[in-house]
């Protein structure tokens, strides 16, 4: 019996050692993780050397222009002339052109459209929160007896009124723009 136990132990030890030896032999044929990392790092370093990296220290700068106009044969006078011509092409603050009126009308219409969509959403929320009719009076009482029900409903009503006021303000701004266009003797089609 002792011999059988010793033989089983010996066989168990031999079989437990065999897979580790096979793994050792396999490990020598495949590169280790550290070797792979070193190889990858070297490849990245070679690739990075090909790319030019600019920092604040090595960034090229343009030559500075002097106000006297003597440096590098350039003068500041043409730049001042360009600024003067750009200022002359801009309309004076009181006079506006077609692009101003078209742009401003589009902005006001877009803003008014946004406010109308927001009003629609608020009105839907308000109508969903209205007290539903139940045949059982207990359910109706449960729904309307909570203090948050009335505070939420009142807040929604206030928000709806504020949106309506914003829409009225947007319409007034469009009317004011039309008056401004009429006073500037512009084409009414510019704001349509």
N, CA, C and O of each residue as an XYZ file, in Angstrom:
768
protein
N       0.821     -1.173      0.000
C       0.000      0.000      0.000
C       0.878      1.255      0.000
O       0.586      2.248     -0.667
N       1.962      1.169      0.774
C       2.872      2.308      0.814
C       3.520      2.498     -0.556
O       3.721      3.625     -1.008
N       3.835      1.411     -1.192
C       4.484      1.515     -2.490
C       3.518      2.144     -3.517
O       3.937      2.924     -4.371
N       2.280      1.810     -3.425
C       1.294      2.368     -4.336
C       1.152      3.884     -4.125
O       1.034      4.637     -5.092
N       1.165      4.315     -2.900
C       1.065      5.740     -2.582
C       2.310      6.467     -3.084
O       2.216      7.551     -3.660
N       3.484      5.857     -2.859
C       4.733      6.482     -3.304
C       4.766      6.536     -4.824
O       5.239      7.526     -5.382
N       4.291      5.533     -5.496
C       4.280      5.515     -6.956
C       3.322      6.587     -7.491
O       3.630      7.256     -8.478
N       2.181      6.749     -6.853
C       1.225      7.784     -7.274
C       1.814      9.173     -7.075
O       1.652     10.047     -7.926
N       2.493      9.379     -5.961
C       3.131     10.673     -5.707
C       4.208     10.945     -6.743
O       4.323     12.067     -7.236
N       4.993      9.940     -7.075
C       6.053     10.105     -8.051
C       5.469     10.466     -9.425
O       5.958     11.370    -10.102
N       4.436      9.756     -9.811
C       3.794     10.032    -11.100
C       3.207     11.455    -11.096
O       3.304     12.153    -12.105
N       2.601     11.896     -9.981
C       2.035     13.246     -9.873
C       3.109     14.304     -9.984
O       2.903     15.328    -10.637
N       4.277     14.073     -9.347
C       5.379     15.041     -9.408
C       5.922     15.116    -10.828
O       6.206     16.208    -11.322
N       6.070     13.986    -11.485
C       6.607     13.972    -12.842
C       5.669     14.730    -13.781
O       6.125     15.527    -14.601
N       4.357     14.486    -13.667
C       3.422     15.162    -14.558
C       3.297     16.654    -14.244
O       2.980     17.443    -15.134
N       3.537     17.046    -13.009
C       3.479     18.475    -12.692
C       4.717     19.200    -13.179
O       4.646     20.400    -13.444
N       5.848     18.526    -13.309
C       7.089     19.146    -13.743
C       7.132     19.227    -15.269
O       7.711     20.173    -15.802
N       6.556     18.295    -15.972
C       6.628     18.255    -17.425
C       6.032     19.498    -18.090
O       6.666     20.034    -18.999
N       4.844     19.995    -17.691
C       4.315     21.189    -18.359
C       5.198     22.412    -18.135
O       5.295     23.256    -19.026
N       5.841     22.538    -16.986
C       6.699     23.699    -16.756
C       7.922     23.647    -17.640
O       8.369     24.689    -18.120
N       8.484     22.464    -17.877
C       9.636     22.359    -18.768
C       9.225     22.697    -20.194
O       9.986     23.344    -20.913
N       8.061     22.282    -20.609
C       7.587     22.592    -21.956
C       7.372     24.093    -22.094
O       7.670     24.665    -23.143
N       6.865     24.729    -21.064
C       6.657     26.180    -21.093
C       7.989     26.898    -21.154
O       8.111     27.908    -21.848
N       9.009     26.393    -20.431
C      10.334     27.005    -20.482
C      10.908     26.919    -21.884
O      11.509     27.880    -22.364
N      10.737     25.800    -22.541
C      11.256     25.639    -23.886
C      10.506     26.555    -24.857
O      11.108     27.106    -25.779
N       9.217     26.717    -24.657
C       8.421     27.566    -25.528
C       8.765     29.034    -25.304
O       8.763     29.814    -26.257
N       9.061     29.429    -24.062
C       9.392     30.808    -23.746
C      10.692     31.227    -24.402
O      10.849     32.393    -24.762
N      11.602     30.330    -24.563
C      12.864     30.693    -25.192
C      12.684     30.915    -26.687
O      13.475     31.641    -27.290
N      11.682     30.322    -27.299
C      11.482     30.509    -28.733
C      10.706     31.784    -29.038
O      10.926     32.367    -30.100
N       9.796     32.259    -28.154
C       9.041     33.490    -28.394
C       9.685     34.616    -27.606
O      10.160     34.397    -26.492
N       9.711     35.821    -28.167
C      10.323     36.949    -27.448
C       9.465     37.334    -26.242
O       8.247     37.156    -26.238
N      10.115     37.848    -25.255
C       9.396     38.246    -24.046
C       8.690     39.582    -24.273
O       8.944     40.267    -25.265
N       7.823     39.938    -23.369
C       7.078     41.180    -23.464
C       8.010     42.386    -23.379
O       7.800     43.392    -24.057
N       9.022     42.279    -22.558
C       9.991     43.365    -22.436
C      10.754     43.586    -23.737
O      11.011     44.728    -24.116
N      11.123     42.485    -24.434
C      11.825     42.610    -25.709
C      10.931     43.283    -26.751
O      11.382     44.129    -27.523
N       9.669     42.895    -26.758
C       8.730     43.529    -27.688
C       8.572     45.019    -27.403
O       8.498     45.821    -28.334
N       8.520     45.395    -26.133
C       8.376     46.801    -25.763
C       9.602     47.591    -26.188
O       9.475     48.704    -26.698
N      10.798     47.027    -25.982
C      12.025     47.718    -26.397
C      12.057     47.921    -27.908
O      12.445     48.985    -28.390
N      11.655     46.914    -28.635
C      11.650     46.998    -30.091
C      10.658     48.063    -30.567
O      10.970     48.846    -31.465
N       9.488     48.093    -29.976
C       8.471     49.076    -30.329
C       8.931     50.492    -29.998
O       8.705     51.415    -30.782
N       9.571     50.672    -28.853
C      10.079     51.975    -28.443
C      11.138     52.471    -29.435
O      11.165     53.653    -29.777
N      12.007     51.566    -29.895
C      13.038     51.949    -30.862
C      12.410     52.358    -32.195
O      12.868     53.314    -32.821
N      11.367     51.647    -32.638
C      10.694     51.998    -33.882
C      10.018     53.365    -33.773
O      10.054     54.151    -34.720
N       9.412     53.647    -32.641
C       8.767     54.959    -32.443
C       9.792     56.074    -32.428
O       9.545     57.158    -32.955
N      10.944     55.813    -31.825
C      11.981     56.831    -31.752
C      12.479     57.163    -33.151
O      12.728     58.328    -33.460
N      12.627     56.150    -33.996
C      13.061     56.393    -35.361
C      11.997     57.168    -36.133
O      12.330     58.045    -36.929
N      10.744     56.860    -35.910
C       9.663     57.566    -36.596
C       9.566     59.008    -36.106
O       9.292     59.907    -36.901
N       9.784     59.244    -34.817
C       9.712     60.592    -34.263
C      10.846     61.465    -34.772
O      10.683     62.681    -34.878
N      11.983     60.878    -35.087
C      13.107     61.662    -35.575
C      12.820     62.214    -36.957
O      13.418     63.215    -37.351
N      11.927     61.593    -37.701
C      11.595     62.047    -39.038
C      10.632     63.233    -39.015
O      10.567     63.978    -39.992
N       9.890     63.427    -37.940
C       8.882     64.479    -37.843
C       9.496     65.700    -37.164
O      10.142     65.582    -36.123
N       9.290     66.875    -37.764
C       9.796     68.120    -37.195
C       8.772     68.625    -36.179
O       7.596     68.795    -36.500
N       9.229     68.858    -34.969
C       8.364     69.333    -33.899
C       8.723     70.782    -33.604
O       9.886     71.105    -33.358
N       7.715     71.653    -33.629
C       7.924     73.057    -33.338
C       7.538     73.339    -31.893
O       6.500     72.879    -31.418
N       8.365     74.084    -31.209
C       8.076     74.554    -29.862
C       8.205     76.068    -29.868
O       8.533     76.659    -30.897
N       7.951     76.696    -28.736
C       8.095     78.144    -28.660
C       9.539     78.576    -28.882
O       9.794     79.700    -29.313
N      10.479     77.688    -28.590
C      11.894     78.038    -28.730
C      12.360     77.989    -30.179
O      13.205     78.793    -30.573
N      11.836     77.070    -30.980
C      12.365     76.927    -32.329
C      11.372     77.306    -33.429
O      11.621     76.996    -34.594
N      10.282     77.949    -33.108
C       9.299     78.337    -34.118
C       9.840     79.538    -34.896
O      10.357     80.479    -34.295
N       9.726     79.515    -36.220
C      10.231     80.649    -37.000
C       9.321     81.865    -36.817
O       8.100     81.735    -36.728
N       9.921     83.016    -36.764
C       9.150     84.249    -36.589
C       9.325     85.131    -37.806
O      10.353     85.079    -38.481
N       8.324     85.933    -38.083
C       8.393     86.875    -39.198
C       9.192     88.088    -38.760
O       9.180     88.439    -37.580
N       9.876     88.727    -39.674
C      10.622     89.928    -39.292
C       9.656     91.024    -38.867
O       8.584     91.187    -39.449
N      10.044     91.758    -37.863
C       9.193     92.826    -37.334
C       9.270     94.038    -38.247
O      10.347     94.410    -38.714
N       8.118     94.653    -38.498
C       8.066     95.860    -39.315
C       8.268     97.068    -38.422
O       7.673     97.177    -37.350
N       9.107     97.960    -38.876
C       9.328     99.182    -38.111
C       8.379    100.245    -38.618
O       7.983    100.233    -39.783
N       8.018    101.153    -37.751
C       7.051    102.181    -38.129
C       7.637    103.182    -39.111
O       6.882    103.849    -39.819
N       8.976    103.311    -39.180
C       9.576    104.261    -40.112
C       9.535    103.753    -41.538
O       9.655    104.544    -42.474
N       9.367    102.453    -41.730
C       9.248    101.905    -43.057
C      10.597    101.636    -43.708
O      10.622    101.373    -44.910
N      11.685    101.682    -43.018
C      13.000    101.488    -43.603
C      13.460    100.041    -43.529
O      14.386     99.681    -44.256
N      12.885     99.210    -42.715
C      13.359     97.842    -42.535
C      12.857     96.954    -43.656
O      11.651     96.829    -43.867
N      13.783     96.338    -44.376
C      13.446     95.347    -45.389
C      12.740     95.919    -46.604
O      12.147     95.155    -47.366
N      12.773     97.207    -46.818
C      12.166     97.793    -48.002
C      10.648     97.832    -47.937
O      10.015     98.161    -48.941
N      10.046     97.519    -46.823
C       8.596     97.608    -46.708
C       8.238     98.861    -45.952
O       9.033     99.380    -45.168
N       7.067     99.333    -46.186
C       6.642    100.533    -45.465
C       5.275    100.306    -44.870
O       4.511     99.467    -45.348
N       4.967    101.041    -43.840
C       3.683    100.932    -43.170
C       2.630    101.790    -43.846
O       1.447    101.662    -43.528
N       3.019    102.657    -44.764
C       2.075    103.539    -45.428
C       1.033    102.767    -46.235
O      -0.145    103.119    -46.167
N       1.409    101.721    -47.003
C       0.360    100.987    -47.707
C      -0.622    100.325    -46.759
O      -1.808    100.229    -47.074
N      -0.159     99.867    -45.609
C      -1.066     99.246    -44.653
C      -2.060    100.267    -44.126
O      -3.239     99.962    -43.946
N      -1.581    101.477    -43.880
C      -2.491    102.515    -43.405
C      -3.494    102.865    -44.486
O      -4.659    103.127    -44.188
N      -3.061    102.873    -45.730
C      -3.963    103.146    -46.848
C      -5.017    102.064    -46.987
O      -6.173    102.353    -47.298
N      -4.619    100.809    -46.756
C      -5.568     99.705    -46.847
C      -6.623     99.816    -45.749
O      -7.802     99.537    -45.965
N      -6.168    100.232    -44.561
C      -7.127    100.410    -43.461
C      -8.097    101.538    -43.781
O      -9.283    101.443    -43.468
N      -7.602    102.605    -44.403
C      -8.465    103.730    -44.738
C      -9.493    103.324    -45.790
O     -10.655    103.724    -45.708
N      -9.068    102.527    -46.784
C     -10.031    102.107    -47.810
C     -11.059    101.136    -47.236
O     -12.221    101.152    -47.642
N     -10.638    100.286    -46.288
C     -11.577     99.364    -45.651
C     -12.593    100.140    -44.822
O     -13.776     99.802    -44.798
N     -12.122    101.182    -44.144
C     -13.031    102.000    -43.343
C     -13.996    102.758    -44.246
O     -15.150    102.976    -43.877
N     -13.533    103.161    -45.426
C     -14.397    103.902    -46.341
C     -15.466    102.988    -46.932
O     -16.567    103.446    -47.234
N     -15.155    101.694    -47.101
C     -16.134    100.787    -47.677
C     -17.219    100.400    -46.671
O     -18.310     99.989    -47.065
N     -16.926    100.528    -45.379
C     -17.929    100.226    -44.360
C     -18.930    101.372    -44.303
O     -18.545    102.538    -44.390
N     -20.202    101.049    -44.160
C     -21.194    102.119    -44.070
C     -21.082    102.827    -42.720
O     -20.612    102.259    -41.734
N     -21.512    104.039    -42.706
C     -21.502    104.788    -41.454
C     -22.527    104.175    -40.507
O     -23.429    103.468    -40.956
N     -22.406    104.432    -39.197
C     -23.309    103.788    -38.243
C     -24.783    104.058    -38.512
O     -25.622    103.218    -38.185
N     -25.124    105.193    -39.091
C     -26.521    105.511    -39.324
C     -27.071    104.858    -40.583
O     -28.270    104.591    -40.661
N     -26.212    104.593    -41.577
C     -26.662    104.021    -42.843
C     -26.342    102.526    -42.879
O     -25.239    102.097    -42.540
N     -27.346    101.748    -43.301
C     -27.152    100.300    -43.402
C     -27.481     99.880    -44.823
O     -28.290    100.508    -45.507
N     -26.839     98.811    -45.249
C     -27.067     98.320    -46.603
C     -27.972     97.090    -46.595
O     -28.491     96.681    -45.557
N     -28.142     96.519    -47.777
C     -29.048     95.388    -47.943
C     -28.626     94.186    -47.106
O     -29.479     93.511    -46.528
N     -27.321     93.906    -47.029
C     -26.858     92.728    -46.277
C     -27.172     92.863    -44.797
O     -27.513     91.882    -44.136
N     -27.057     94.091    -44.271
C     -27.382     94.300    -42.856
C     -28.849     93.967    -42.592
O     -29.168     93.237    -41.654
N     -29.743     94.511    -43.434
C     -31.169     94.308    -43.206
C     -31.569     92.844    -43.391
O     -32.374     92.319    -42.622
N     -31.013     92.185    -44.402
C     -31.328     90.765    -44.615
C     -30.835     89.913    -43.442
O     -31.550     89.042    -42.948
N     -29.612     90.178    -43.010
C     -29.033     89.406    -41.903
C     -29.818     89.632    -40.613
O     -30.138     88.683    -39.898
N     -30.120     90.880    -40.325
C     -30.839     91.207    -39.088
C     -32.249     90.606    -39.099
O     -32.709     90.091    -38.080
N     -32.936     90.668    -40.244
C     -34.288     90.104    -40.348
C     -34.240     88.591    -40.162
O     -35.106     88.019    -39.501
N     -33.233     87.941    -40.741
C     -33.107     86.488    -40.583
C     -32.857     86.132    -39.122
O     -33.449     85.188    -38.600
N     -31.982     86.884    -38.462
C     -31.710     86.619    -37.037
C     -32.975     86.757    -36.206
O     -33.258     85.915    -35.353
N     -33.737     87.818    -36.453
C     -34.961     88.045    -35.674
C     -36.008     86.970    -35.953
O     -36.691     86.522    -35.032
N     -36.142     86.549    -37.216
C     -37.103     85.490    -37.533
C     -36.696     84.166    -36.910
O     -37.541     83.429    -36.401
N     -35.397     83.859    -36.948
C     -34.920     82.613    -36.334
C     -35.168     82.613    -34.828
O     -35.579     81.602    -34.257
N     -34.915     83.759    -34.191
C     -35.139     83.877    -32.749
C     -36.626     83.727    -32.419
O     -36.992     83.069    -31.445
N     -37.467     84.338    -33.233
C     -38.913     84.251    -33.005
C     -39.398     82.815    -33.220
O     -40.245     82.333    -32.468
N     -38.871     82.129    -34.235
C     -39.232     80.735    -34.485
C     -38.828     79.854    -33.303
O     -39.591     78.981    -32.889
N     -37.643     80.079    -32.767
C     -37.190     79.309    -31.604
C     -38.114     79.534    -30.410
O     -38.493     78.582    -29.728
N     -38.473     80.783    -30.158
C     -39.358     81.079    -29.032
C     -40.743     80.462    -29.234
O     -41.363     80.018    -28.269
N     -41.233     80.428    -30.471
C     -42.538     79.814    -30.727
C     -42.490     78.303    -30.500
O     -43.440     77.726    -29.971
N     -41.400     77.665    -30.894
C     -41.281     76.225    -30.638
C     -41.186     75.942    -29.137
O     -41.777     74.980    -28.645
N     -40.440     76.783    -28.410
C     -40.348     76.602    -26.959
C     -41.719     76.803    -26.312
O     -42.072     76.083    -25.377
N     -42.491     77.773    -26.800
C     -43.843     78.004    -26.280
C     -44.719     76.778    -26.523
O     -45.496     76.385    -25.653
N     -44.595     76.186    -27.683
C     -45.379     74.995    -27.996
C     -45.066     73.865    -27.027
O     -45.972     73.173    -26.564
N     -43.799     73.677    -26.723
C     -43.404     72.619    -25.786
C     -43.952     72.908    -24.393
O     -44.456     72.006    -23.724
N     -43.857     74.156    -23.956
C     -44.363     74.509    -22.626
C     -45.880     74.325    -22.536
O     -46.395     73.869    -21.516
N     -46.585     74.678    -23.605
C     -48.038     74.497    -23.594
C     -48.405     73.015    -23.564
O     -49.389     72.633    -22.929
N     -47.624     72.184    -24.243
C     -47.884     70.747    -24.192
C     -47.672     70.208    -22.780
O     -48.462     69.399    -22.294
N     -46.607     70.656    -22.129
C     -46.349     70.215    -20.749
C     -47.474     70.660    -19.825
O     -47.905     69.917    -18.943
N     -47.938     71.878    -20.040
C     -49.019     72.394    -19.203
C     -50.294     71.595    -19.412
O     -51.000     71.294    -18.450
N     -50.597     71.250    -20.650
C     -51.826     70.490    -20.899
C     -51.715     69.056    -20.381
O     -52.721     68.464    -19.990
N     -50.518     68.498    -20.374
C     -50.345     67.160    -19.826
C     -50.517     67.155    -18.314
O     -50.931     66.153    -17.729
N     -50.202     68.264    -17.697
C     -50.304     68.338    -16.245
C     -51.687     68.703    -15.742
O     -51.913     68.748    -14.533
N     -52.622     68.967    -16.659
C     -53.967     69.322    -16.233
C     -54.613     68.141    -15.519
O     -54.293     66.981    -15.783
N     -55.501     68.454    -14.636
C     -56.194     67.415    -13.884
C     -57.036     66.577    -14.829
O     -57.852     67.094    -15.592
N     -56.825     65.310    -14.762
C     -57.599     64.392    -15.597
C     -58.909     64.058    -14.865
O     -58.986     64.101    -13.637
N     -59.915     63.732    -15.647
C     -61.179     63.360    -15.041
C     -61.140     61.878    -14.705
O     -60.857     61.036    -15.557
N     -61.421     61.589    -13.481
C     -61.512     60.203    -13.028
C     -62.917     59.969    -12.487
O     -63.509     60.842    -11.853
N     -63.423     58.807    -12.743
C     -64.743     58.492    -12.201
C     -64.659     58.306    -10.684
O     -65.644     58.483     -9.968
N     -63.485     57.950    -10.219
C     -63.269     57.792     -8.783
C     -62.781     59.139     -8.224
O     -61.685     59.579     -8.571
N     -63.571     59.798     -7.370
C     -63.157     61.106     -6.847
C     -61.899     61.023     -5.983
O     -61.207     62.026     -5.807
N     -61.603     59.877     -5.460
C     -60.414     59.719     -4.627
C     -59.141     59.941     -5.461
O     -58.192     60.562     -4.982
N     -59.114     59.438     -6.704
C     -57.951     59.615     -7.564
C     -57.757     61.084     -7.928
O     -56.631     61.581     -7.945
N     -58.853     61.771     -8.216
C     -58.776     63.193     -8.522
C     -58.242     63.963     -7.326
O     -57.411     64.859     -7.479
N     -58.710     63.623     -6.155
C     -58.262     64.283     -4.935
C     -56.778     64.025     -4.681
O     -56.056     64.928     -4.261
N     -56.322     62.805     -4.932
C     -54.906     62.483     -4.744
C     -54.034     63.284     -5.703
O     -52.953     63.736     -5.326
N     -54.492     63.463     -6.932
C     -53.683     64.167     -7.912
C     -53.592     65.653     -7.594
O     -52.517     66.240     -7.719
N     -54.671     66.259     -7.194
C     -54.684     67.708     -7.009
C     -54.351     68.151     -5.600
O     -54.187     69.347     -5.359
N     -54.248     67.233     -4.672
C     -54.046     67.661     -3.288
C     -52.579     67.845     -2.924
O     -52.280     68.326     -1.830
N     -51.672     67.484     -3.791
C     -50.253     67.637     -3.460
C     -49.828     69.080     -3.682
O     -50.246     69.695     -4.663
N     -49.003     69.639     -2.791
C     -48.582     71.035     -2.955
C     -47.691     71.227     -4.185
O     -47.684     72.305     -4.779
N     -46.950     70.203     -4.566
C     -46.076     70.366     -5.735
C     -46.881     70.438     -7.026
O     -46.415     71.008     -8.012
N     -48.085     69.868     -7.033
C     -48.914     69.916     -8.232
C     -49.222     71.360     -8.592
O     -49.056     71.763     -9.744
N     -49.665     72.132     -7.627
C     -50.029     73.514     -7.907
C     -48.807     74.386     -8.159
O     -48.861     75.284     -9.000
N     -47.718     74.147     -7.458
C     -46.525     74.968     -7.692
C     -45.943     74.694     -9.076
O     -45.495     75.620     -9.752
N     -45.945     73.431     -9.502
C     -45.443     73.103    -10.835
C     -46.348     73.695    -11.920
O     -45.868     74.209    -12.930
N     -47.642     73.615    -11.699
C     -48.577     74.142    -12.686
C     -48.460     75.665    -12.790
O     -48.487     76.215    -13.892
N     -48.333     76.341    -11.661
C     -48.177     77.796    -11.677
C     -46.860     78.201    -12.336
O     -46.811     79.190    -13.067
N     -45.795     77.443    -12.083
C     -44.505     77.745    -12.704
C     -44.598     77.587    -14.216
O     -44.065     78.415    -14.953
N     -45.259     76.551    -14.683
C     -45.433     76.352    -16.127
C     -46.250     77.486    -16.745
O     -45.938     77.955    -17.840
N     -47.288     77.921    -16.045
C     -48.099     79.031    -16.564
C     -47.275     80.310    -16.661
O     -47.411     81.067    -17.622
N     -46.413     80.553    -15.659
C     -45.532     81.724    -15.707
C     -44.553     81.625    -16.874
O     -44.299     82.611    -17.566
N     -44.007     80.427    -17.088
C     -43.077     80.238    -18.200
C     -43.765     80.452    -19.545
O     -43.176     81.032    -20.457
N     -45.009     79.988    -19.673
C     -45.764     80.183    -20.907
C     -45.976     81.678    -21.147
O     -45.825     82.156    -22.271
N     -46.321     82.406    -20.100
C     -46.544     83.851    -20.250
C     -45.246     84.574    -20.637
O     -45.267     85.492    -21.457
N     -44.123     84.160    -20.048
C     -42.830     84.777    -20.394
C     -42.485     84.524    -21.858
O     -41.985     85.419    -22.539
N     -42.748     83.315    -22.346
C     -42.471     83.002    -23.762
C     -43.361     83.835    -24.677
O     -42.913     84.309    -25.721
N     -44.632     84.014    -24.283
C     -45.526     84.842    -25.091
C     -45.025     86.280    -25.141
O     -45.112     86.936    -26.179
N     -44.500     86.770    -24.014
C     -43.929     88.122    -23.983
C     -42.686     88.218    -24.867
O     -42.479     89.223    -25.548
N     -41.855     87.164    -24.856
C     -40.663     87.161    -25.710
C     -41.056     87.184    -27.186
O     -40.426     87.877    -27.985
N     -42.092     86.432    -27.548
C     -42.546     86.408    -28.938
C     -43.080     87.775    -29.339
O     -42.847     88.228    -30.459
N     -43.794     88.434    -28.431
C     -44.287     89.780    -28.715
C     -43.116     90.751    -28.889
O     -43.161     91.633    -29.747
N     -42.074     90.587    -28.079
C     -40.879     91.419    -28.220
C     -40.166     91.168    -29.541
O     -39.659     92.100    -30.166
N     -40.129     89.901    -29.967
C     -39.510     89.579    -31.256
C     -40.294     90.219    -32.403
O     -39.702     90.742    -33.347
N     -41.618     90.177    -32.318
C     -42.446     90.785    -33.368
C     -42.236     92.300    -33.384
O     -42.185     92.905    -34.455
N     -42.116     92.912    -32.211
C     -41.864     94.349    -32.147
C     -40.511     94.690    -32.763
O     -40.377     95.702    -33.451
N     -39.507     93.846    -32.518
C     -38.186     94.081    -33.101
C     -38.244     93.986    -34.621
O     -37.577     94.758    -35.311
N     -39.038     93.042    -35.158
C     -39.200     92.953    -36.616
C     -39.903     94.196    -37.167
O     -39.534     94.711    -38.222
N     -40.915     94.668    -36.445
C     -41.619     95.885    -36.875
C     -40.679     97.093    -36.830
O     -40.711     97.935    -37.728
N     -39.850     97.183    -35.797
C     -38.882     98.280    -35.700
C     -37.872     98.234    -36.845
O     -37.468     99.271    -37.371
N     -37.467     97.017    -37.225
C     -36.529     96.876    -38.343
C     -37.187     97.336    -39.641
O     -36.545     97.970    -40.479
N     -38.482     97.011    -39.804
C     -39.199     97.468    -41.001
C     -39.283     98.993    -41.022
O     -39.128     99.609    -42.076
N     -39.528     99.607    -39.856
C     -39.554    101.075    -39.791
C     -38.186    101.670    -40.118
O     -38.088    102.676    -40.820
N     -37.139    101.041    -39.603
C     -35.778    101.516    -39.872
C     -35.466    101.419    -41.368
O     -34.836    102.311    -41.936
N     -35.910    100.331    -41.997
C     -35.697    100.157    -43.430
C     -36.459    101.216    -44.224
O     -35.936    101.771    -45.190
N     -37.692    101.493    -43.813
C     -38.488    102.506    -44.502
C     -37.839    103.874    -44.388
O     -37.821    104.634    -45.357
N     -37.298    104.202    -43.201
C     -36.640    105.489    -42.999
C     -35.348    105.593    -43.803
O     -34.954    106.688    -44.203
N     -34.685    104.461    -44.041
C     -33.449    104.462    -44.808
C     -33.711    104.380    -46.309
O     -32.771    104.279    -47.097
N     -34.992    104.422    -46.712
C     -35.413    104.336    -48.093
C     -34.886    103.076    -48.775
O     -34.438    103.109    -49.921
N     -34.952    101.974    -48.046
C     -34.507    100.687    -48.591
C     -35.661     99.956    -49.238
O     -36.821    100.346    -49.108
N     -35.323     98.892    -49.935
C     -36.323     98.055    -50.619
C     -37.010     97.172    -49.564
O     -36.321     96.484    -48.811
N     -38.342     97.176    -49.494
C     -39.043     96.341    -48.492
C     -38.783     94.840    -48.660
O     -38.976     94.070    -47.719
N     -38.350     94.427    -49.841
C     -38.067     93.012    -50.080
C     -36.828     92.524    -49.327
O     -36.612     91.317    -49.219
N     -36.028     93.429    -48.814
C     -34.816     93.048    -48.100
C     -35.103     92.295    -46.810
O     -34.279     91.498    -46.362
N     -36.272     92.541    -46.205
C     -36.547     91.896    -44.908
C     -37.643     90.854    -45.013
O     -38.136     90.381    -43.988
N     -38.034     90.488    -46.207
C     -39.095     89.492    -46.349
C     -38.534     88.118    -46.334
O     -39.280     87.145    -46.443
